[in-house]
Amino acid sequence: MTATEDHGVTILDRTLRLSLHTRNGSDDHFRCLLDDALATVLGTGADLPRILHLSVLRGLLSTPAAPGPRRSEQPADPRRHLFTAPADLPRALLPAPPHPGNPYSLARLLRVFVTHLAPTDRHTATALANLIEDPGEAAVAHCALVRAAVRVHDLEGEAHAWSRLRHLITRMPSLSWPGGATAHDRDVLAYLRPDHRARFDTAIGILELAPDLGRALLAELPGLSAVYREAYACDASDRYTAQRLAGRRPDPALAHAHNTIRQTPSSSSAVAAAVVSANEQILGGPELPVADPVYRLHARITARTVRAHQLGADDLTPEPVPAPLDPARLPAYAGIVRHNADTPIVAALAGRVRAEATARDDREALFILADAGYTDPLAVLAGAAYATPQAVLAAAGPPVPELSTLLFRHRPAEAARHLSAAAVADWPTAAAVLEHAVTELLASAGPRIAHDLHRAVTSAFTCATPPGASPPSVIDGTYPDASG
C-alpha cells in the first residue's frame, strides 16, 4: 500500500515507510510526508484519532531532543488539593509525565474508559478490557465489570468477571525496588511500585464486594493496608448513613466502622475524618473536630448540600467563608466548591476563591472553578501554555487535569493541538491528557472513541517498528485491535 488521499489528508502506513526507507536509507522523506499530513489534519480539524496517530508516530520517529527545561520532578504539594477518598492520597504521590515512574500508558487509558463505560455499556467495556494485556490494569478494569454485573443482578456476567479477575490476580508480576531495598514496602510509598499499585487499586475496586480479598492482597504492605482500612471505613460510613436515611436498621459492621472514626477522628486522616463528620451532620449529629480547616469546611458544606438535595432542607444561605484563606491551598477550596456545585451554599466561597486566585494568578484554582461553572472557562484558558511540544515539556509543575477537560469541552480544535503537541513530545503525557478528558471524549464522540484512539496509537507504534523487526504483539500494555 502506498500513500493515499482521503479528503486531502495523506494516510501513511508501515509499508510506505519501509519502501521509502529502503530507497533513501533513512526516514527523512517519510518524516517530511508525516509533517505535511499532520499540518493538514490540524488545519482542517480532521478527526481526533487520525491526529493522535500521526502525532504519536511523529514523536516515535523523532530524533531525541537535547535536554532542556522540564517540569520539576517534585510532586505537587498534596495539601493544595482536596481529596474526597483515602485512596486518593497515595495516588497523589505518583510522578507526573514525562518523568520516569509515571503511571500513564495505553493500558491505563483503556482501563479508565472501561471504568467509565461499565455501568452503562458493559458490552463495549468488556471488549476494551479484553484488549488490556497488562495484568494489573486489566484486573482493575475487571473490578468495574464485576461491580456493573452485580448492580444489574447478572449472575452469569458476574461469575465470568470474577473468574477473569481472579486469573489476572494470579498473573500480577512481583517486582523489586532498585538495589533490593524493602523499606518502602511498609509505608504508602509502596504505591510507587507498579505491582503494589496494581494490588492496591484492585483491592479498592472490590472493596464493597470482597473486602477480605482486598485485605489479603495488601497483607504484606502495612502502609497501604492502613489506607485501605480507612477507605473501607469511609465506604462503610456512607452505606451506614444511607441505611439510616432510608429508615432501615443499620448493618452492625457498618455502624462499627463509622463509629470507630466518629469517636476518635484525630486518629484518622483528615480525609476520613471529613467523610464521617459530613455523614454525622447529614444524620443531624454534631460536627466532628476535624483538625484540618479545609476538610472541616468541606465536611460542613457537604453535609448542608446533601441535606438540601436529599432531605429537602431549606437552609441554602451561603456558608460563611473563613478568614483568611490559606493562599497555598486555593485549589483545595476550589475543590470544595466543585464537589458541592449548583447550590447557593458555596456561593460566597466560590466568589472569594475566584477573587484570590485571580489576584495571585493561581491558574489551577481557576481551572477547577471553571470546571465547576463558577468562572469563565474561555478567559481562564486564554494564554495557557500548551501549543508546542516544547511548551508541554517545559510547563511548570505536573499537568493540570482540568486543562484537558476544559479544552475538550470548550475548545476542541485547541484540544487537538494540545494533544498533538503532547504526543509528539512524549506519549505518556498524551495518555495523561486523554485520561483527564475521558468524560468529555465519551460525551462528544460516544463509546467507539476508545477503540478508535487505541487503534490510532497501536498502529503508530506498529508503523514505527524498526526496519527488519517484527511489529510487537503487545503495545504499551495492550493487544492490537484486529476487529477493524
Helices and strands as residue ranges (DSSP letters): E 4-6, E 9-11, H 14-24, H 28-44, H 48-60, G 78-80, H 88-91, H 106-117, H 122-129, H 135-151, H 155-171, G 178-180, G 183-186, G 188-192, H 194-205, H 211-217, H 222-245, H 252-263, G 265-267, H 270-282, H 293-311, G 327-329, H 330-339, G 344-346, H 347-360, H 363-372, H 377-381, H 389-394, H 401-410, H 412-425, H 427-436, H 438-445, H 448-463
